[in-house]
Amino acid sequence: MRYWEDFEPGRVETFGAYTVTEDEIVAFGRAYDPLPFHVDPEAAADGPYGGLTAPGLLTCAIFMRILVDNVLSQSASMGSPGVDSVRWPRPVFAGDTLSVRQETMEARVLNSRPELGLVKNRFIVLNQDGEAVAELASNALFRRRTAPA
């Protein structure tokens, strides 16, 4: 179990491997972002990316799945007060295998709730070639291992 104390500023770790499928790109696109380059492989071939691409929010959802599977499910996570930024510097294509690099930027105890700590992280979602396909800066709350009485 990981607690707030285990997220040391400067710590960097890489984890996960998730292969994106054409079926999930099309299904997500049809449901939430039905642009041709997300839902129609033929139209996407002639589109701006030369092929079917995952919607950015699908990339974020996959990032979250990797994070939960590799970090949050084995931690004293108490949720998140929000994401500060998100960018998609490169498209995600069917067949790409994504992993996540996490760098802890800051960790501090909450004055209003000293049993909790806030952790600011920078995440980079990488494809199989080590190229960044998403960059996120976010905040997370964790229980402290040794909270004040």
Order of alpha helices (4+ residues) and beta strands (2+ residues): beta-alpha-alpha-alpha-alpha-beta-beta-beta-beta
